[in-house]
Amino acid sequence: MNKPTTVEQAPQHVKLAVDLIMLLEQNQVPPQQVLDALEIVKQDYLKKAHAEIEQKN
């Protein structure tokens, strides 16, 4: 039988997601505020990822 994967064994991005969810839930941030903020964060990190790719070329 396979053992269930624990958070400690999860990839770093999964650990980060779990930590962020816990932080947001502990602070009782409303879901729409979280989604709006995440869209801003996503756009910022997409720009950063694109800049990194451009630097490598």
Protein Blocks (a to p, Z undefined) as FASTA:
>chain_A
ZZdddfklpcfklmmmmmmmmmmmmnopafklmmmmmmmmmmmmmmmmmmmmmmmZZ
